[in-house]
């Protein structure tokens, strides 16, 4: 099936430079738990990155799950002895560029790397890390793609399985933020960051008890290396 191309532009030399900067991150985020560069988003060093979550519905139940996920990662940093923190969450209600999210998700999942083009609708996002709560069907993703090293997270629509199962959306959001923080996939289905090429899929996050799945020991070490204690 042909994929929509509306809103896309082809790569320029500047885009090529950006892709070289983020290539190691993208590989880790989508496929393999390899080493990545220090992840600081676009915030000045020492300042918490600004988190902006965009939804088309001000009553979207996932807004509260973003707050919970940010708190989960900040508690994790505190437990690790790192002073790094994600900043406060700002909410914006406006239409979501669904076609742009679908196109970028397809390109990344199919190629296992950052694509040669990005949708214009996803440029100049307002946060150091911007989380877009989609309403359509696509594979959730995370990655940075501009010269300021800003991060973007796209979240699959809440009414599509398995996002409509209890506890799944909570962990998918936390999982994608983990990618934005620099973590790759693990192969342990009992952990938060499990994913391709292992057989882990989001439905494994289903639980009648609201909870976040844990990190592995190696992931905690990596997270501390990326965001060290002073």
Backbone as JSON, one array per atom type, in Angstrom:
{
  "sequence": "XXXXXXXXXXXXXXXXXXXXXXXXXXXXXXXXXXXXXXXXXXXXXXXXXXXXXXXXXXXXXXXXXXXXXXXXXXXXXXXXXXXXXXXXXXXXXXXXXXXXXXXXXXXXXXXXXXXXXXXXXXXXXXXXXXXXXXXXXXXXXXXXXXXXXXXXXXXXXXXXXXXXXXXXXXXXXXXXXXXXXXXXXXXXXXXXXXXXXXXXXXXXXXXXXXXXXXXXXXXXXXXXXXXXXX",
  "N": [[0.85, -1.19, 0.0], [0.58, 2.22, -0.88], [2.19, 4.88, 0.81], [1.19, 7.95, 2.44], [2.47, 11.05, 1.23], [2.18, 13.68, 1.66], [3.14, 16.81, 3.02], [5.81, 16.23, 3.35], [9.34, 16.76, 2.94], [12.27, 16.73, 0.9], [15.63, 15.75, 1.77], [18.13, 18.13, 2.73], [21.53, 19.49, 2.48], [21.97, 20.45, 5.09], [20.2, 18.86, 6.53], [21.47, 16.4, 6.2], [23.72, 16.76, 7.81], [22.52, 16.92, 10.29], [21.42, 14.35, 10.46], [23.75, 12.82, 10.64], [24.61, 13.56, 13.16], [22.68, 12.41, 14.83], [22.57, 9.74, 14.25], [23.67, 7.53, 15.72], [22.07, 7.59, 17.99], [19.51, 7.07, 16.95], [19.69, 4.44, 15.95], [20.09, 3.05, 18.35], [17.72, 3.67, 19.64], [15.67, 2.48, 18.16], [16.37, -0.15, 17.5], [18.85, -1.59, 18.46], [20.66, -2.11, 21.56], [22.99, -0.35, 21.6], [25.91, 1.79, 22.24], [25.36, 5.25, 22.95], [25.36, 8.8, 22.36], [25.74, 11.48, 24.79], [22.67, 12.44, 26.13], [20.93, 15.29, 26.05], [18.89, 16.83, 25.08], [17.47, 19.93, 23.9], [17.95, 21.73, 25.92], [19.83, 24.17, 27.77], [22.97, 23.22, 29.19], [22.76, 21.81, 32.4], [20.25, 22.73, 32.93], [16.89, 21.59, 33.4], [15.35, 19.75, 30.77], [12.7, 21.11, 28.84], [9.49, 19.79, 28.82], [6.95, 19.23, 26.57], [3.65, 18.4, 25.96], [1.43, 17.5, 23.47], [-1.93, 17.45, 22.58], [-5.03, 16.69, 20.97], [-7.25, 16.75, 22.48], [-8.26, 18.14, 25.39], [-9.02, 16.66, 27.56], [-7.82, 14.24, 27.35], [-7.0, 11.07, 28.54], [-4.38, 10.19, 28.55], [-2.75, 12.32, 29.1], [-2.38, 12.56, 31.87], [-0.93, 10.24, 32.18], [1.47, 10.84, 30.93], [2.51, 12.7, 32.77], [2.87, 10.92, 34.91], [4.8, 9.21, 33.81], [6.99, 10.93, 33.44], [7.5, 11.54, 36.11], [8.23, 8.95, 36.94], [10.69, 8.59, 35.55], [12.19, 10.67, 36.68], [12.26, 9.88, 39.37], [13.76, 7.59, 39.02], [16.24, 8.66, 38.18], [16.89, 9.98, 40.56], [17.15, 7.8, 42.35], [19.38, 6.62, 41.22], [21.34, 8.37, 41.85], [21.87, 10.49, 40.23], [21.8, 13.93, 39.32], [20.38, 14.81, 37.23], [17.33, 15.82, 35.76], [14.09, 15.55, 34.27], [12.2, 18.28, 33.02], [9.37, 20.37, 34.04], [6.04, 19.59, 32.9], [4.4, 20.91, 30.16], [1.21, 21.49, 28.82], [-0.4, 21.45, 25.68], [-3.19, 22.12, 23.74], [-4.16, 21.27, 20.62], [-4.75, 20.61, 17.11], [-3.53, 17.43, 16.01], [-0.89, 16.5, 13.85], [-1.65, 14.0, 12.19], [-1.13, 12.54, 9.79], [1.52, 13.18, 9.35], [2.76, 12.02, 11.6], [2.18, 9.32, 11.08], [3.56, 8.92, 8.65], [6.26, 9.39, 9.38], [6.59, 7.42, 11.33], [6.2, 5.05, 9.8], [8.4, 5.28, 8.05], [10.61, 5.11, 9.77], [10.28, 2.62, 11.11], [10.27, 0.81, 8.99], [12.8, 1.18, 7.8], [14.58, 1.0, 9.88], [16.14, 3.09, 10.73], [16.89, 6.64, 10.93], [14.88, 8.58, 8.74], [15.42, 9.93, 5.35], [14.02, 12.21, 5.02], [11.81, 14.44, 6.76], [8.55, 15.06, 8.1], [7.22, 18.27, 7.48], [5.39, 19.28, 9.24], [6.26, 18.44, 11.69], [8.42, 19.91, 12.37], [10.21, 22.45, 14.21], [9.18, 22.13, 16.83], [7.68, 22.83, 20.07], [8.88, 22.08, 22.54], [11.82, 21.01, 24.47], [11.72, 18.3, 24.65], [9.16, 17.01, 22.9], [6.02, 15.61, 23.11], [3.72, 13.97, 21.22], [0.41, 13.13, 21.27], [-1.09, 10.96, 19.48], [-4.07, 10.18, 17.52], [-4.46, 8.25, 15.7], [-3.59, 5.19, 13.92], [-0.47, 3.9, 14.31], [2.98, 2.9, 14.69], [4.35, 3.62, 17.76], [6.99, 5.98, 18.4], [10.31, 7.41, 18.92], [12.74, 10.02, 18.86], [15.5, 12.29, 18.09], [15.69, 15.18, 15.92], [16.71, 17.67, 14.99], [18.85, 20.58, 14.69], [19.17, 21.57, 17.21], [19.12, 19.41, 18.8], [16.69, 18.59, 19.8], [14.08, 16.53, 21.13], [11.57, 14.21, 19.99], [8.5, 12.55, 20.5], [6.19, 10.24, 19.33], [2.98, 9.04, 19.93], [0.91, 6.26, 19.63], [-2.61, 6.09, 18.73], [-5.06, 6.08, 21.3], [-7.28, 4.42, 21.16], [-6.69, 2.23, 19.69], [-5.75, -1.2, 19.61], [-2.71, -2.4, 21.11], [-3.18, -0.32, 22.83], [-5.49, 0.29, 24.13], [-5.71, -1.42, 26.21], [-5.5, -2.21, 29.75], [-2.97, -0.48, 31.5], [-1.14, -0.46, 29.43], [-0.74, 1.88, 27.77], [0.45, 3.61, 29.63], [3.0, 2.45, 30.04], [4.0, 2.34, 27.44], [4.33, 5.06, 26.85], [6.26, 5.74, 28.81], [8.3, 4.03, 27.93], [8.94, 5.09, 25.37], [9.86, 7.62, 26.11], [12.09, 6.75, 27.45], [13.67, 5.92, 25.25], [14.1, 8.46, 24.14], [15.72, 9.48, 26.11], [18.0, 8.13, 25.63], [18.23, 5.36, 25.8], [18.32, 2.02, 24.45], [16.75, -0.9, 23.02], [15.92, -3.79, 25.0], [16.07, -7.38, 25.51], [14.47, -8.6, 27.34], [11.37, -9.62, 28.3], [10.12, -8.89, 30.64], [10.75, -6.34, 31.28], [10.87, -2.71, 30.98], [12.05, -1.61, 28.63], [12.05, -3.51, 26.64], [12.04, -4.7, 23.29], [11.97, -4.72, 19.64], [14.93, -6.16, 18.15], [13.93, -8.34, 19.56], [11.12, -10.41, 20.55], [9.29, -8.86, 21.91], [6.32, -7.01, 22.47], [4.02, -4.21, 22.79], [1.66, -5.2, 24.02], [2.45, -6.84, 26.07], [2.71, -5.25, 28.26], [0.33, -5.21, 29.54], [-1.66, -5.06, 32.43], [-3.61, -5.53, 35.32], [-3.02, -4.11, 37.51], [-1.95, -0.86, 38.0], [1.21, 0.01, 36.97], [4.74, 0.6, 36.47], [6.95, -1.06, 34.34], [10.17, -2.53, 35.13], [13.63, -1.35, 34.79], [16.59, -2.83, 33.36], [19.64, -3.88, 35.01], [21.88, -3.19, 33.49], [20.78, -1.18, 31.88], [20.28, 0.8, 33.77], [22.89, 1.43, 34.46], [23.77, 2.45, 32.01], [22.06, 4.64, 31.74], [22.93, 6.24, 33.85], [25.49, 6.74, 32.96], [24.95, 8.28, 30.73], [23.68, 10.44, 31.87], [25.25, 11.67, 34.15], [26.06, 11.65, 37.71], [27.14, 14.61, 39.49]],
  "CA": [[0.0, 0.0, 0.0], [1.37, 3.44, -0.92], [2.09, 5.69, 2.0], [0.99, 9.36, 2.12], [3.68, 11.85, 1.15], [1.85, 15.08, 1.91], [3.82, 17.4, 4.17], [7.19, 15.79, 3.45], [10.3, 17.43, 2.07], [13.48, 15.95, 0.72], [16.74, 16.16, 2.61], [19.07, 19.14, 2.29], [22.82, 19.26, 3.14], [21.85, 20.67, 6.54], [19.58, 17.66, 7.09], [22.48, 15.35, 6.25], [24.55, 16.99, 8.99], [21.71, 16.56, 11.45], [21.31, 12.89, 10.52], [25.0, 12.26, 11.13], [24.69, 13.8, 14.6], [21.75, 11.61, 15.61], [22.5, 8.37, 13.75], [23.9, 6.57, 16.81], [20.89, 7.57, 18.88], [18.36, 6.46, 16.3], [19.91, 3.0, 15.93], [19.85, 2.54, 19.7], [16.33, 3.87, 20.04], [14.72, 1.66, 17.47], [16.74, -1.53, 17.22], [19.88, -2.28, 19.22], [21.1, -1.39, 22.74], [24.39, 0.05, 21.46], [26.26, 3.01, 22.93], [24.83, 6.47, 22.36], [25.96, 10.02, 22.89], [25.05, 12.07, 25.93], [21.37, 12.94, 25.7], [20.57, 16.48, 26.83], [17.87, 17.57, 24.37], [17.89, 21.27, 23.52], [18.08, 22.59, 27.09], [21.2, 24.51, 28.15], [23.52, 22.27, 30.15], [22.44, 22.11, 33.78], [18.83, 23.06, 33.07], [16.02, 20.47, 33.01], [14.71, 19.95, 29.47], [11.28, 21.44, 28.87], [8.65, 18.76, 28.24], [5.67, 19.73, 26.07], [2.8, 17.32, 25.45], [0.4, 18.06, 22.6], [-3.07, 16.57, 22.38], [-6.18, 17.36, 20.37], [-8.33, 16.69, 23.46], [-7.75, 18.57, 26.7], [-9.39, 15.65, 28.54], [-7.17, 12.98, 26.98], [-6.49, 10.42, 29.76], [-2.93, 9.97, 28.46], [-2.03, 13.47, 29.64], [-1.96, 12.2, 33.23], [0.09, 9.19, 32.07], [2.75, 11.52, 30.65], [3.0, 13.2, 34.07], [3.35, 9.77, 35.69], [6.03, 8.71, 33.2], [8.07, 11.88, 33.77], [7.83, 11.3, 37.52], [8.95, 7.68, 37.0], [12.09, 8.78, 35.14], [12.88, 11.51, 37.66], [12.54, 9.03, 40.53], [14.86, 6.7, 38.63], [17.47, 9.44, 38.26], [17.18, 10.21, 41.98], [17.63, 6.55, 42.92], [20.7, 6.35, 40.67], [22.29, 9.36, 42.34], [22.09, 11.52, 39.22], [21.05, 15.15, 39.54], [19.63, 15.12, 36.02], [15.88, 15.69, 35.88], [13.22, 16.1, 33.24], [11.54, 19.47, 33.52], [7.92, 20.33, 34.2], [5.3, 19.26, 31.68], [3.45, 21.91, 29.66], [0.21, 20.89, 27.95], [-0.93, 22.27, 24.6], [-4.3, 21.49, 23.03], [-4.25, 21.7, 19.23], [-4.85, 19.44, 16.22], [-2.32, 16.62, 15.85], [-0.6, 16.17, 12.44], [-1.69, 12.54, 12.17], [-0.47, 12.01, 8.61], [2.96, 13.34, 9.55], [3.18, 10.98, 12.54], [2.12, 8.03, 10.39], [4.63, 8.86, 7.65], [7.55, 9.26, 10.05], [6.62, 6.1, 11.96], [6.42, 4.05, 8.75], [9.75, 5.39, 7.52], [11.58, 4.65, 10.76], [10.1, 1.19, 11.38], [10.64, 0.04, 7.8], [14.23, 1.29, 7.47], [15.37, 0.83, 11.1], [17.05, 4.23, 10.85], [16.2, 7.91, 10.72], [14.66, 8.72, 7.3], [16.08, 11.01, 4.63], [13.15, 13.38, 5.06], [10.89, 14.46, 7.9], [7.38, 15.89, 7.82], [7.35, 19.67, 7.87], [4.5, 19.54, 10.38], [6.94, 18.07, 12.92], [9.56, 20.8, 12.57], [10.02, 23.59, 15.11], [8.31, 21.76, 17.94], [7.87, 23.83, 21.13], [9.59, 21.62, 23.73], [13.08, 20.28, 24.31], [11.14, 17.01, 24.31], [7.75, 17.2, 22.59], [5.29, 14.34, 23.03], [2.47, 14.14, 20.49], [-0.53, 12.06, 21.56], [-1.86, 10.75, 18.26], [-5.37, 9.51, 17.59], [-4.52, 7.31, 14.58], [-2.89, 3.92, 14.11], [0.92, 3.84, 13.84], [3.89, 2.4, 15.72], [4.92, 4.72, 18.55], [8.41, 6.16, 18.1], [11.0, 8.52, 19.58], [14.02, 10.36, 18.26], [15.79, 13.72, 17.89], [15.98, 15.39, 14.51], [17.05, 18.99, 14.52], [20.19, 21.01, 15.08], [19.18, 21.85, 18.65], [19.03, 18.12, 19.48], [15.4, 18.43, 20.46], [13.52, 15.2, 21.01], [10.15, 14.1, 19.66], [7.88, 11.25, 20.76], [4.86, 10.08, 18.77], [2.27, 7.96, 20.64], [-0.22, 5.66, 18.9], [-3.94, 6.42, 19.23], [-5.45, 5.35, 22.52], [-8.38, 3.5, 20.91], [-6.21, 1.09, 18.9], [-5.06, -2.19, 20.42], [-3.08, -2.75, 22.49], [-3.18, 0.88, 23.67], [-6.74, 0.35, 24.89], [-5.63, -2.4, 27.29], [-5.05, -1.56, 30.98], [-1.56, -0.32, 31.85], [-0.27, -0.47, 28.26], [-0.36, 3.24, 27.36], [1.36, 4.14, 30.65], [4.35, 1.94, 29.83], [4.46, 2.75, 26.11], [4.81, 6.43, 26.97], [7.53, 5.7, 29.54], [9.25, 3.34, 27.05], [9.41, 6.01, 24.33], [10.7, 8.63, 26.78], [13.37, 6.08, 27.67], [14.44, 6.07, 24.01], [14.51, 9.86, 24.03], [16.79, 9.68, 27.08], [19.2, 7.49, 25.11], [18.25, 3.91, 25.96], [17.86, 1.2, 23.34], [15.86, -2.0, 23.37], [16.45, -4.99, 25.64], [15.37, -8.58, 25.07], [13.8, -9.2, 28.49], [9.97, -9.21, 28.24], [9.62, -8.42, 31.94], [11.31, -5.01, 31.52], [10.25, -1.58, 30.29], [12.65, -1.25, 27.36], [12.1, -4.65, 25.72], [11.48, -4.41, 21.98], [12.64, -5.29, 18.48], [14.53, -7.34, 17.39], [13.28, -9.36, 20.4], [9.71, -10.58, 20.23], [8.46, -8.08, 22.83], [5.39, -6.06, 21.89], [3.38, -3.46, 23.87], [0.61, -5.92, 24.75], [3.04, -7.46, 27.27], [2.59, -4.32, 29.37], [-1.01, -5.29, 30.12], [-1.7, -5.41, 33.85], [-4.75, -4.97, 36.04], [-2.42, -3.21, 38.49], [-1.17, 0.21, 37.37], [2.61, -0.07, 37.37], [5.76, 0.71, 35.43], [7.88, -2.18, 34.28], [11.48, -2.07, 35.6], [14.79, -1.31, 33.91], [17.63, -3.8, 33.68], [20.83, -3.32, 35.67], [22.7, -2.55, 32.46], [20.14, 0.07, 31.45], [20.52, 1.8, 34.81], [24.28, 1.88, 34.31], [23.84, 3.28, 30.82], [21.37, 5.89, 32.02], [23.8, 7.03, 34.7], [26.6, 7.2, 32.13], [24.44, 9.35, 29.86], [23.28, 11.58, 32.71], [26.0, 11.3, 35.36], [26.08, 12.46, 38.93], [28.23, 15.59, 39.39]],
  "C": [[0.88, 1.24, 0.0], [1.14, 4.25, 0.33], [1.91, 7.15, 1.63], [2.31, 10.1, 2.14], [3.42, 13.33, 1.43], [2.61, 15.58, 3.13], [5.25, 17.0, 4.3], [8.07, 16.66, 2.58], [11.54, 16.59, 1.99], [14.62, 16.56, 1.51], [17.58, 17.23, 1.93], [20.43, 18.81, 2.9], [22.76, 19.47, 4.64], [21.22, 19.46, 7.21], [20.59, 16.53, 7.2], [23.37, 15.51, 7.47], [23.81, 16.6, 10.25], [21.64, 15.05, 11.59], [22.59, 12.26, 11.04], [25.12, 12.43, 12.63], [23.85, 12.81, 15.38], [21.74, 10.14, 15.22], [22.69, 7.34, 14.85], [22.72, 6.47, 17.73], [19.75, 6.8, 18.24], [18.5, 4.95, 16.26], [19.61, 2.4, 17.3], [18.38, 2.6, 20.05], [15.4, 2.87, 19.39], [15.1, 0.19, 17.35], [17.67, -2.15, 18.26], [20.32, -1.45, 20.41], [22.58, -1.02, 22.65], [24.64, 1.37, 22.16], [25.71, 4.22, 22.2], [25.51, 7.66, 23.01], [25.15, 10.55, 24.06], [23.76, 12.73, 25.46], [20.96, 14.11, 26.58], [19.43, 17.26, 26.22], [18.39, 18.97, 24.03], [18.07, 22.21, 24.7], [19.55, 22.94, 27.33], [21.68, 23.54, 29.23], [23.22, 22.73, 31.58], [20.99, 22.45, 34.0], [17.98, 21.86, 32.67], [15.39, 20.74, 31.65], [13.22, 20.18, 29.62], [10.49, 20.35, 28.14], [7.32, 19.39, 27.82], [4.89, 18.55, 25.51], [1.64, 17.96, 24.69], [-0.69, 17.02, 22.37], [-4.19, 17.36, 21.74], [-7.36, 17.43, 21.34], [-7.77, 17.05, 24.83], [-8.08, 17.59, 27.81], [-8.79, 14.28, 28.22], [-6.59, 12.32, 28.24], [-4.99, 10.16, 29.73], [-2.12, 11.15, 28.97], [-1.53, 13.17, 31.05], [-0.89, 11.12, 33.19], [1.45, 9.77, 31.71], [3.34, 12.06, 31.94], [3.57, 12.05, 34.9], [4.67, 9.26, 35.13], [7.21, 9.63, 33.5], [8.48, 11.7, 35.22], [8.6, 10.0, 37.7], [10.42, 7.87, 36.64], [12.85, 9.66, 36.12], [13.17, 10.76, 38.95], [13.71, 8.1, 40.23], [16.19, 7.44, 38.7], [17.87, 9.69, 39.72], [17.75, 8.95, 42.62], [19.04, 6.2, 42.44], [21.76, 7.31, 41.17], [22.64, 10.43, 41.32], [21.25, 12.75, 39.55], [20.25, 15.56, 38.31], [18.14, 14.91, 36.27], [15.23, 16.17, 34.59], [12.45, 17.26, 33.83], [10.04, 19.29, 33.66], [7.25, 20.11, 32.85], [4.32, 20.4, 31.37], [2.5, 21.24, 28.68], [-0.28, 21.9, 26.92], [-2.04, 21.48, 23.92], [-4.38, 22.1, 21.63], [-4.33, 20.46, 18.35], [-3.5, 18.74, 16.05], [-2.11, 16.34, 14.35], [-0.51, 14.66, 12.24], [-0.94, 11.95, 10.97], [1.05, 12.1, 8.74], [3.49, 12.28, 10.51], [3.2, 9.61, 11.87], [3.28, 7.87, 9.41], [5.99, 8.65, 8.31], [7.67, 7.9, 10.72], [6.89, 5.01, 10.93], [7.87, 4.08, 8.28], [10.78, 4.82, 8.49], [11.48, 3.14, 10.97], [10.56, 0.36, 10.19], [12.14, 0.03, 7.56], [15.13, 1.04, 8.66], [16.42, 1.94, 11.25], [16.25, 5.5, 10.62], [16.06, 8.16, 9.22], [15.37, 9.93, 6.7], [15.25, 12.28, 4.61], [12.3, 13.3, 6.33], [9.7, 15.34, 7.54], [7.58, 17.32, 8.32], [6.51, 19.99, 9.1], [5.15, 19.2, 11.71], [8.22, 18.86, 13.14], [9.19, 21.88, 13.58], [9.03, 23.29, 16.22], [8.65, 22.59, 19.18], [8.7, 23.37, 22.32], [10.99, 21.12, 23.42], [12.77, 18.82, 24.02], [9.65, 17.24, 24.11], [7.1, 15.85, 22.37], [3.95, 14.61, 22.36], [1.59, 12.92, 20.7], [-1.45, 11.88, 20.36], [-3.2, 10.1, 18.53], [-5.51, 8.47, 16.48], [-3.63, 6.11, 14.87], [-1.5, 3.98, 13.48], [1.75, 3.28, 14.97], [4.49, 3.59, 16.44], [6.43, 4.77, 18.33], [8.99, 7.31, 18.91], [12.3, 8.78, 18.85], [14.25, 11.86, 18.23], [16.05, 13.98, 16.42], [16.15, 16.84, 14.12], [18.37, 19.44, 15.14], [20.29, 21.33, 16.57], [19.09, 20.58, 19.47], [17.74, 17.97, 20.28], [14.86, 17.03, 20.19], [12.05, 15.25, 20.66], [9.7, 12.67, 19.95], [6.49, 11.26, 20.12], [4.19, 8.87, 19.4], [1.02, 7.55, 19.86], [-1.56, 6.03, 19.54], [-4.42, 5.5, 20.33], [-6.54, 4.32, 22.28], [-7.96, 2.28, 20.09], [-5.49, 0.1, 19.8], [-3.56, -2.16, 20.12], [-3.16, -1.54, 23.42], [-4.44, 1.0, 24.52], [-6.79, -0.7, 26.0], [-5.08, -1.74, 28.55], [-3.54, -1.62, 31.14], [-0.63, -0.23, 30.64], [0.2, 0.94, 27.9], [0.63, 3.86, 28.34], [2.8, 3.72, 30.34], [4.89, 2.25, 28.43], [5.02, 4.17, 26.16], [6.16, 6.47, 27.69], [8.63, 5.06, 28.69], [9.81, 4.32, 26.02], [10.22, 7.17, 24.93], [12.06, 8.04, 27.09], [14.25, 6.12, 26.44], [14.97, 7.49, 23.87], [15.64, 10.19, 25.0], [18.08, 8.96, 26.67], [19.26, 6.0, 25.24], [17.76, 3.21, 24.7], [16.91, 0.12, 23.82], [16.62, -3.11, 24.09], [15.67, -6.18, 25.11], [14.61, -9.26, 26.18], [12.35, -8.74, 28.54], [9.39, -8.73, 29.56], [10.07, -6.98, 32.23], [10.7, -3.97, 30.6], [10.76, -1.4, 28.86], [12.75, -2.43, 26.38], [11.42, -4.28, 24.4], [12.29, -5.07, 20.89], [14.16, -5.15, 18.59], [13.99, -8.49, 18.24], [11.79, -9.39, 20.09], [8.77, -9.78, 21.11], [7.57, -7.11, 22.05], [4.61, -5.39, 23.03], [2.31, -4.2, 24.64], [1.14, -6.59, 26.01], [2.97, -6.55, 28.49], [1.23, -4.4, 30.06], [-0.92, -5.76, 31.58], [-2.93, -4.78, 34.47], [-4.28, -4.01, 37.13], [-1.63, -2.13, 37.77], [0.27, 0.17, 37.87], [3.5, 0.2, 36.17], [6.64, -0.52, 35.49], [9.29, -1.68, 34.59], [12.5, -1.96, 34.46], [15.74, -2.45, 34.28], [18.78, -3.1, 34.39], [21.7, -2.6, 34.66], [22.1, -1.24, 31.98], [20.32, 1.16, 32.49], [21.94, 2.33, 34.73], [24.42, 2.81, 33.12], [23.21, 4.64, 31.06], [22.23, 6.81, 32.87], [25.0, 7.54, 33.93], [26.19, 8.34, 31.21], [24.13, 10.61, 30.65], [23.94, 11.44, 34.07], [25.74, 12.2, 36.55], [27.23, 13.45, 38.83], [29.51, 15.06, 40.03]]
}
